Amino acid sequence: MMPLLVARSSDKSIPISLVTGDDWQARQSELAPMALTFAKANGFEPKAGRHCILPDSEGGIGGVLFALEPATARHVDPLLAGKLVTLLPPGLYHFDGDFPGGVPAAELAALGWCLSAYRFTRYKPHAGEWPRLVCPEGVDLARVLRLAEGVTLARDLVNTPANDMGPGALEKAVQDLAARHGVACRTILGDDLLAQNFPLIHAVGRAAEEAPRLVEFSWGPVDAPKVTLVGKGVCFDTGGLDIKPSSAMLLMKKDMAGAATALALAHMIMDANLPLRLRVLVPIVENAIAGNAFRPGDIYPSRKGLHVEIGNTDAEGRLILADALALAAEEKPDLLFDFATLTGAARVALGPDLPPFYTDDDALAAEIAGAGTRVHDPVWRMPLWEPYDAMLDGKISQVNNVSNGPFAGSITAALFLRRFTEGAGAWVHFDIYGWMPTTKPGRPEGGETQTARLLYELLERRTQKQA
């Protein structure tokens, strides 16, 4: 496939003039009289997202007008210009003049161009050719392509249905990424999980046709700051014996989006060769129904030693994360991030576009929020509200996997996970959705990669400061 974003060259490219409602009147004088007449005759208005293809004197494409939100707008979508990749005919284009908002905004526009063109083609190939964009002045082409590749990797994994993305296939995806970056994976499979003290991962996945497993790899200098990523890899979630209704089960192929996010971020880190000691842990299961499925009311030990009572088998993600987080914390990483499509309560509170995150580290929380704003990968901090922790107390065990009431489901899930992170320098939990219900610029409908870009931005900045 021809690259969507290319370096500057001597090839002639078509200019894209970016205008806003605030500057349109003044900018009209920059257009040739014929082009301005054509734009007005075709009803072009400087409303965000509108475009007009302008002819040249020979009847070809002489330029493009595209309207952005003014800087004074209540909401500015920096990926909006990426929408053009779906609107323009094939050809080579460039943004004309200085980009409003400077290089950071130009980078996001270029990234939006790449991400808007994403199509999941495994079962239905995309016909046709995409337009290409000359990388804007001052923008790091390799960085944009790195981010786009990481996002694409995760989107492809999430969009693949469970019959082709079961535990074995997801394990292979981890192995393939590790091999690409020159490291080997370790897999603990099936009953070996019991022998090596991962009882919760085993309990959740044992009823499936494909055995549960924990896959991990490490990369980078052993003396560098330790960053560990843990991604929930539930390849399909029936809800177990507390079975979901069909409407809630329809999108459950995306219940491994946490694992996909961890892999996307890992690729970005390794491709950039950031000076970090990276560890990736992916517990992989299918939450299936069979005679040996774990049951409501069962009690299982965990790797940490806490006995967990099963209040609901549809709260399985936090169980497999608990064992993986306990393993991660044993190494005492400086930063421990986990990613999971964990609760419907998070969606009720914040919707599909805005994942909540949880941490006890106020300074790190501020860094995360700032990075999310800069790169348009938004998140919202939610509280680890201490009084709610008692809602998880078990009646005949140390902890239940769900609370004793219908409230604060995302918060209590995070509080449950926190019990297994002792030893980590700082821990952050992201309760992501991993899906776009409708298409937006840079974010086509389907599997989505949330929080990976913001954490790459954060880690990149930290390592630059340390250099």
Protein Blocks (a to p, Z undefined) as FASTA:
>chain_A
ZZfbdcddfbdcdddddddfklmmmmmmmpcfklmmmmmmnopacbehiacddddfkopa
fbdcdddddfkbmbdcfklmmmmmmmpccdddddehjdehijmlmmmmmmmmmmmmpccf
kloccedjdddddddehiafklmmmmmmmmmmmmmmmmpcfklmcfklmmmmmmmmmmmn
opacdddehjllmmnopaklmmmmmmpmbdcddddddedjfkbccddddddddfbaghpj
mlcdfklmmmmmmmmmmmmmmmmmmmmmmmnopacddddddddddddddfkbccehiacd
dfkopacddfbfklmmlmmmmmmmmmmmmnopabdcddddfbfklmmmnojmlccdddfb
lklmmmmmmmmmmnopacddddddfklmmmmpcfkbmbdfbdfbfehklmmmmmmmmmmm
goiabdcddddekiafbacehiagdjddehklmmmmmmmmmmmmmZZ
